[in-house]
Amino acid sequence: MEDALRFFRAYEIWIYLLLILGGLVYIRKFILAWSEMREAAFGLERESAQSRLNQSASMVVLLLIMAVAEFVLVSFIAPSYPGSNPLITPTLDVLATSTNTLPVTPGDISGTQEMEVNVFLSPTAEESGGEGCVPGQVSLTEPKPGAEVSGIIKIEGTANIPNFGFYKYEIARPGETVWLTILAGREMVQEGELGQWDTGTLSPGDYMLRLVVTDNQGGSLPPCVIQVRVNNPVEP
């Protein structure tokens, strides 16, 4: 199923173009058959034109149904299957990380000679996650930023703002702009369980998890975002 959805998403434009081209061809045939049927003077000619008219109309309707089905698959069904989205796992560029120079003075070297040791520091999970979190209002306490998760896990935190409306938590791969909603709730939560997340359907890798809390007027605070790593065992 996910392979089929990936195909329809990858070739969406081409599928629409082929459907439009086919629709134009059969619309032209429909018009010609309609003209022939109106001008037909004999019964056999009229029946032949009617047959071509019905065939062209059927094909136009079929192509229209296929176009609607493609739109529904790509716009509504595919986003609910994380595996159908082409996800790219970012590769850490060690050369692009910050470099700290630490002076080290060996005890067995006389004088003031010093040795410089270049230490490459990778960004920690706390530095890349936890953006926008407001303690007591919009926060995620479980899982922790940078945690490895697998299977079904509990999402814990706080969703409590003035004029509370609802909350939802969503996932996306780092760098993506489209977020997949996992679950929503209409009850305020204070340092408690927001819901569950079944990570078993996801491919292993890094994911961003965010909590969005909206008031009853439709306004919301900046979302609380953390990064976690899904580490489900790969089936042979």
C-alpha positions as a printed NumPy array, in Angstrom:
array([[  0.   ,   0.   ,   0.   ],
       [  2.741,   2.454,   0.95 ],
       [  4.649,   1.671,  -2.272],
       [  1.543,   2.453,  -4.314],
       [  0.982,   5.729,  -2.458],
       [  4.613,   6.72 ,  -2.99 ],
       [  4.157,   6.063,  -6.725],
       [  1.008,   8.211,  -6.965],
       [  2.708,  11.03 ,  -5.054],
       [  5.936,  10.897,  -7.06 ],
       [  4.177,  10.943, -10.451],
       [  1.211,  13.103,  -9.481],
       [  1.823,  15.772, -12.137],
       [  2.336,  13.24 , -14.923],
       [ -0.806,  11.353, -13.947],
       [ -2.847,  14.549, -14.09 ],
       [ -1.362,  15.438, -17.478],
       [ -2.203,  12.021, -18.924],
       [ -5.749,  12.209, -17.553],
       [ -6.239,  15.703, -19.002],
       [ -4.876,  14.592, -22.368],
       [ -7.159,  11.563, -22.398],
       [-10.093,  13.737, -21.362],
       [ -9.488,  16.151, -24.246],
       [ -9.344,  13.27 , -26.742],
       [-12.634,  11.773, -25.603],
       [-14.351,  15.151, -25.298],
       [-13.476,  15.733, -28.948],
       [-14.872,  12.311, -29.846],
       [-18.01 ,  13.104, -27.86 ],
       [-18.547,  16.359, -29.766],
       [-18.   ,  14.679, -33.141],
       [-20.367,  11.839, -32.257],
       [-22.972,  14.341, -31.09 ],
       [-22.742,  16.24 , -34.374],
       [-22.983,  13.023, -36.409],
       [-26.02 ,  11.87 , -34.464],
       [-27.82 ,  15.166, -35.042],
       [-27.051,  15.08 , -38.761],
       [-27.749,  11.369, -39.249],
       [-30.576,  10.761, -41.688],
       [-30.854,   6.987, -41.283],
       [-31.436,   4.775, -38.294],
       [-28.187,   2.818, -38.621],
       [-26.134,   6.013, -38.79 ],
       [-27.937,   7.361, -35.747],
       [-27.354,   4.126, -33.783],
       [-23.659,   4.12 , -34.688],
       [-23.269,   7.745, -33.654],
       [-25.207,   7.075, -30.442],
       [-22.884,   4.184, -29.606],
       [-19.786,   6.337, -30.102],
       [-21.418,   9.119, -28.082],
       [-22.104,   6.789, -25.16 ],
       [-18.603,   5.339, -25.304],
       [-16.993,   8.796, -25.296],
       [-19.19 ,   9.99 , -22.439],
       [-18.332,   6.889, -20.394],
       [-14.606,   7.432, -20.895],
       [-14.857,  11.117, -19.92 ],
       [-16.669,  10.161, -16.7  ],
       [-14.132,   7.389, -15.987],
       [-11.184,   9.752, -16.451],
       [-12.861,  12.296, -14.177],
       [-13.33 ,   9.643, -11.481],
       [ -9.654,   8.658, -11.818],
       [ -8.593,  12.291, -11.399],
       [-10.718,  12.639,  -8.253],
       [ -9.309,   9.362,  -6.911],
       [ -5.731,  10.593,  -7.502],
       [ -6.498,  13.837,  -5.684],
       [ -8.016,  12.016,  -2.692],
       [ -5.095,   9.56 ,  -2.501],
       [ -2.432,  12.256,  -2.606],
       [ -4.164,  14.904,  -0.475],
       [ -5.924,  12.874,   2.216],
       [ -4.88 ,   9.223,   2.322],
       [ -1.122,   9.44 ,   1.679],
       [ -0.432,  11.918,   4.552],
       [ -1.881,   9.402,   7.032],
       [  0.757,   6.839,   6.03 ],
       [  4.163,   8.153,   7.208],
       [  5.948,   5.437,   5.247],
       [  4.481,   6.732,   1.987],
       [  6.219,  10.085,   2.378],
       [  9.732,  10.273,   0.939],
       [ 11.659,  10.964,   4.149],
       [ 15.299,  11.917,   4.077],
       [ 17.425,  11.317,   7.149],
       [ 19.848,  14.2  ,   7.56 ],
       [ 23.526,  13.316,   7.618],
       [ 25.635,  15.039,  10.232],
       [ 28.475,  17.006,   8.655],
       [ 31.268,  16.866,  11.197],
       [ 33.227,  19.543,   9.361],
       [ 30.291,  21.927,   9.701],
       [ 30.057,  21.62 ,  13.481],
       [ 31.653,  24.067,  15.856],
       [ 35.315,  23.652,  16.776],
       [ 36.683,  24.439,  20.219],
       [ 40.436,  24.814,  20.755],
       [ 41.558,  23.624,  24.195],
       [ 45.037,  24.479,  25.422],
       [ 46.733,  21.462,  27.001],
       [ 50.011,  21.83 ,  28.836],
       [ 51.822,  18.478,  29.184],
       [ 53.395,  18.005,  32.589],
       [ 56.59 ,  16.491,  31.156],
       [ 57.361,  19.445,  28.853],
       [ 59.327,  22.275,  30.372],
       [ 58.836,  25.919,  29.649],
       [ 55.67 ,  27.524,  28.4  ],
       [ 55.162,  25.347,  25.313],
       [ 51.494,  24.39 ,  24.871],
       [ 49.726,  21.852,  22.705],
       [ 46.437,  22.689,  20.964],
       [ 43.836,  19.956,  20.7  ],
       [ 40.915,  20.509,  18.322],
       [ 37.753,  18.987,  19.693],
       [ 34.714,  18.758,  17.363],
       [ 31.495,  19.182,  19.303],
       [ 28.306,  17.713,  17.845],
       [ 25.042,  19.478,  18.59 ],
       [ 23.254,  17.876,  21.512],
       [ 19.614,  16.928,  21.539],
       [ 18.846,  19.713,  23.991],
       [ 20.285,  22.253,  21.573],
       [ 18.253,  20.966,  18.624],
       [ 15.028,  20.252,  20.504],
       [ 12.716,  21.938,  23.003],
       [ 12.064,  25.065,  20.948],
       [  8.97 ,  27.042,  21.894],
       [  8.204,  25.112,  25.088],
       [  6.623,  27.148,  27.895],
       [  6.644,  25.384,  31.296],
       [  3.184,  25.188,  32.799],
       [  1.464,  26.002,  29.498],
       [  2.894,  24.196,  26.464],
       [  5.548,  21.596,  27.223],
       [  6.591,  18.012,  26.544],
       [  8.183,  16.066,  29.383],
       [  8.085,  12.557,  27.93 ],
       [  9.819,  11.515,  25.783],
       [ 12.884,  13.593,  26.512],
       [ 14.686,  15.478,  23.74 ],
       [ 17.094,  13.112,  22.006],
       [ 15.471,   9.984,  23.473],
       [ 15.324,   6.731,  21.518],
       [ 11.785,   5.379,  21.241],
       [ 10.151,   2.291,  19.796],
       [  6.747,   0.656,  19.748],
       [  3.845,   2.383,  21.493],
       [  4.95 ,   5.167,  23.85 ],
       [  3.188,   7.643,  26.117],
       [  3.327,  11.35 ,  25.336],
       [  3.36 ,  13.377,  28.549],
       [  3.449,  17.083,  29.158],
       [  1.291,  20.154,  29.713],
       [ -1.426,  21.715,  27.554],
       [ -2.93 ,  24.492,  29.642],
       [ -3.39 ,  28.023,  28.3  ],
       [ -5.993,  30.739,  28.98 ],
       [ -9.259,  30.147,  27.075],
       [ -8.099,  26.63 ,  26.264],
       [ -9.624,  25.087,  23.145],
       [ -7.76 ,  21.931,  22.192],
       [ -4.288,  20.481,  21.72 ],
       [ -2.687,  18.195,  19.186],
       [  0.7  ,  16.607,  18.718],
       [  2.321,  16.026,  15.354],
       [  5.447,  14.518,  13.809],
       [  7.711,  15.308,  10.862],
       [ 11.229,  14.535,   9.709],
       [ 13.842,  17.242,  10.386],
       [ 13.66 ,  19.908,   7.704],
       [ 10.14 ,  19.02 ,   6.548],
       [  7.346,  21.599,   6.545],
       [  4.394,  19.199,   6.424],
       [  3.418,  17.812,   9.837],
       [  1.373,  14.654,  10.388],
       [ -1.17 ,  14.928,  13.221],
       [ -1.075,  11.895,  15.52 ],
       [ -3.789,  12.745,  18.053],
       [ -5.812,  15.667,  19.41 ],
       [ -7.553,  16.303,  22.728],
       [-10.078,  18.768,  24.129],
       [ -9.226,  18.428,  27.819],
       [ -6.54 ,  20.513,  29.534],
       [ -3.573,  18.492,  30.782],
       [ -1.19 ,  19.6  ,  33.537],
       [  1.98 ,  17.503,  33.741],
       [  0.112,  14.397,  32.66 ],
       [ -0.5  ,  12.025,  29.771],
       [ -1.463,  13.694,  26.515],
       [ -1.905,  10.459,  24.6  ],
       [  0.03 ,   7.673,  22.92 ],
       [  2.174,   7.408,  19.82 ],
       [  2.603,   4.188,  17.876],
       [  6.087,   4.456,  16.385],
       [  5.974,   0.904,  15.047],
       [  4.712,   2.099,  11.643],
       [  7.676,   4.44 ,  11.112],
       [ 11.037,   3.837,   9.538],
       [ 13.995,   4.151,  11.932],
       [ 15.528,   7.606,  12.085],
       [ 15.199,  11.077,  13.58 ],
       [ 11.771,  12.678,  13.952],
       [ 10.517,  16.001,  15.257],
       [  7.619,  15.814,  17.74 ],
       [  5.659,  18.969,  18.453],
       [  2.766,  19.931,  20.704],
       [  0.365,  22.626,  19.495],
       [ -2.117,  24.158,  21.946],
       [ -4.95 ,  26.321,  20.566],
       [ -7.397,  28.543,  22.433],
       [-11.146,  28.727,  21.817],
       [-10.652,  31.673,  19.452],
       [ -8.332,  29.751,  17.146],
       [ -5.122,  31.369,  18.374],
       [ -2.185,  29.347,  19.605],
       [  1.176,  29.779,  21.281],
       [  4.341,  28.744,  19.426],
       [  4.476,  24.941,  19.369],
       [  6.757,  22.988,  21.684],
       [  9.13 ,  20.968,  19.5  ],
       [ 11.569,  18.222,  20.459],
       [ 13.624,  15.764,  18.438],
       [ 13.608,  12.026,  19.116],
       [ 15.01 ,   8.978,  17.384],
       [ 12.767,   6.082,  16.371],
       [ 14.72 ,   2.861,  16.767],
       [ 12.323,   0.112,  15.721],
       [ 13.942,  -3.219,  14.802],
       [ 14.118,  -3.772,  11.055],
       [ 12.194,  -6.837,   9.978],
       [ 14.297,  -9.296,   7.936]])
